[in-house]
Amino acid sequence: MEFEKVLLSRKSCRKFTDKPVEEEKLEKVVVSASLAPLGLPKMCTPVLTVVTDKDALAGLKGIYDAPAVIIVSCPPSPAPGIGDQNAGCVVEMMSLMATSLGLGNIYLYGVTANLQKDEEMLKKLAIPEGYTPLAALALGYGEEDVDICKEFVGKLSVTKI
């Protein structure tokens, strides 16, 4: 899929089918995370936890019944906010790759906020000690086809100086 089409077709998916994500597609999404721009990469490199096990998925709240979730966790950083920013960049890269592969996806924050307080789930998911889950991406096949926007429409306020 050409890049502009990927951008125009990326939408948050909140209804997934039961069809599992093929391992090859999941691997491409995971590898795309390595291409994300990172701040302080030698000190604040994220780690990924790929969750496809049904029992583990059942323990995650707010994933819209997605058949796969990728959790992005970061170590403490000497610069405030870098971990959150890195996690956001990683999720965006994975989201664009998932879209290009025909997978529905949605950026998740609430699931990681809940996970931070659940020591048992942190251990079950093998989140490395000292790392904090900061963002996640739920992905799978959407129940509905995605409409492709016809044109770029700016939704953000822009000041030009």
C-alpha positions as CSV (number, residue, x, y, z in Angstrom):
1,M,0.0,0.0,0.0
2,E,1.4,3.4,-0.9
3,F,2.2,5.6,2.1
4,E,-0.4,8.3,1.5
5,K,-3.1,5.6,1.3
6,V,-1.8,4.2,4.6
7,L,-2.2,7.6,6.2
8,L,-5.6,8.2,4.8
9,S,-6.9,4.7,5.8
10,R,-5.5,4.5,9.4
11,K,-8.5,4.6,11.7
12,S,-9.0,3.4,15.3
13,C,-10.7,0.0,15.3
14,R,-12.9,-0.9,18.2
15,K,-14.5,-4.1,16.9
16,F,-12.3,-7.0,16.0
17,T,-13.1,-10.5,14.5
18,D,-11.9,-13.7,16.2
19,K,-9.5,-14.3,13.3
20,P,-5.9,-14.5,14.7
21,V,-3.2,-12.3,13.3
22,E,-0.8,-14.3,11.1
23,E,2.7,-14.7,12.6
24,E,4.3,-13.1,9.6
25,K,2.2,-10.0,9.8
26,L,2.7,-9.7,13.6
27,E,6.5,-10.0,13.0
28,K,6.4,-7.2,10.5
29,V,4.5,-5.0,12.9
30,V,7.0,-5.8,15.7
31,V,10.0,-5.1,13.4
32,S,8.5,-1.7,12.4
33,A,8.8,-0.6,16.0
34,S,12.6,-0.6,15.6
35,L,12.3,2.1,13.0
36,A,10.7,4.6,15.4
37,P,12.6,7.8,16.2
38,L,13.7,7.6,19.9
39,G,14.9,10.2,22.3
40,L,17.9,9.1,24.4
41,P,17.9,5.7,22.8
42,K,20.9,4.4,24.7
43,M,19.2,5.1,28.0
44,C,15.5,4.8,27.3
45,T,15.0,2.0,24.7
46,P,11.5,0.5,24.9
47,V,10.8,-3.2,25.1
48,L,7.8,-4.9,23.5
49,T,5.6,-7.6,24.9
50,V,3.5,-9.3,22.3
51,V,0.3,-10.8,23.8
52,T,-1.7,-13.4,21.8
53,D,-2.4,-15.9,24.5
54,K,-6.2,-15.9,25.2
55,D,-5.8,-16.2,29.0
56,A,-3.3,-13.3,29.1
57,L,-5.5,-11.2,26.8
58,A,-8.5,-11.9,29.1
59,G,-6.5,-10.3,32.0
60,L,-6.1,-7.0,30.0
61,K,-9.0,-4.6,30.4
62,G,-10.0,-2.2,27.5
63,I,-8.5,-4.1,24.5
64,Y,-11.8,-4.3,22.5
65,D,-11.5,-8.1,22.3
66,A,-8.5,-7.8,20.0
67,P,-6.7,-11.1,19.2
68,A,-3.3,-9.4,19.7
69,V,-1.9,-6.6,21.9
70,I,1.6,-5.2,21.8
71,I,2.6,-3.5,25.0
72,V,5.4,-0.9,25.0
73,S,7.4,-0.5,28.2
74,C,10.2,1.8,29.0
75,P,12.9,2.1,31.7
76,P,13.2,5.2,33.9
77,S,14.7,8.1,32.0
78,P,16.9,11.0,33.1
79,A,14.7,13.3,31.0
80,P,11.1,13.6,32.1
81,G,8.6,12.4,29.5
82,I,11.0,10.7,27.1
83,G,9.6,7.3,27.9
84,D,6.1,8.4,27.1
85,Q,7.2,10.1,23.9
86,N,9.3,7.0,22.8
87,A,6.3,4.7,23.5
88,G,4.1,7.0,21.4
89,C,6.5,7.0,18.5
90,V,6.8,3.2,18.6
91,V,3.0,2.7,18.7
92,E,2.6,5.0,15.7
93,M,5.1,3.1,13.6
94,M,3.4,-0.2,14.5
95,S,0.0,1.3,13.8
96,L,1.1,2.4,10.3
97,M,2.6,-1.0,9.5
98,A,-0.5,-2.8,10.8
99,T,-2.7,-0.5,8.6
100,S,-0.5,-1.2,5.5
101,L,-1.0,-5.0,6.2
102,G,-4.8,-4.6,6.3
103,L,-5.0,-5.0,10.1
104,G,-7.3,-2.9,12.2
105,N,-5.6,-1.3,15.2
106,I,-6.1,1.1,18.1
107,Y,-3.7,3.0,20.3
108,L,-4.3,2.0,24.0
109,Y,-3.4,4.0,27.0
110,G,-5.9,2.9,29.7
111,V,-4.8,-0.7,29.5
112,T,-1.2,0.3,30.5
113,A,-2.4,2.6,33.2
114,N,-4.3,-0.3,34.8
115,L,-1.4,-2.7,34.2
116,Q,1.0,-0.4,36.0
117,K,-1.0,-1.1,39.2
118,D,-1.3,-4.9,38.7
119,E,1.9,-6.6,39.9
120,E,0.5,-10.1,39.2
121,M,-0.2,-9.2,35.5
122,L,3.2,-7.5,35.1
123,K,4.8,-10.7,36.2
124,K,2.5,-12.9,34.0
125,L,3.4,-10.8,31.0
126,A,7.1,-10.8,31.9
127,I,7.4,-7.0,31.8
128,P,11.1,-6.5,32.8
129,E,11.7,-5.3,36.3
130,G,12.1,-1.5,36.4
131,Y,10.2,-1.0,33.2
132,T,6.8,0.7,33.0
133,P,4.2,-0.2,30.5
134,L,3.4,3.2,28.9
135,A,1.4,2.5,25.7
136,A,-0.1,-0.4,23.7
137,L,-1.5,-1.3,20.3
138,A,-4.4,-3.7,19.9
139,L,-4.6,-5.2,16.5
140,G,-6.5,-7.8,14.5
141,Y,-9.0,-7.9,11.7
142,G,-11.7,-5.3,12.0
143,E,-15.4,-6.3,11.8
144,E,-16.0,-3.4,9.4
145,D,-14.1,-2.2,6.3
146,V,-12.2,1.0,6.7
147,D,-13.3,3.9,4.6
148,I,-10.4,5.7,3.0
149,C,-10.5,9.4,3.3
150,K,-10.5,11.2,0.0
151,E,-8.2,14.0,1.0
152,F,-6.1,15.2,3.9
153,V,-8.1,17.3,6.3
154,G,-6.3,19.1,9.0
155,K,-7.9,18.6,12.5
156,L,-5.2,20.4,14.5
157,S,-4.9,24.0,15.1
158,V,-1.8,25.4,13.3
159,T,-0.1,28.7,13.8
160,K,2.3,29.8,11.1
161,I,4.8,32.5,11.9
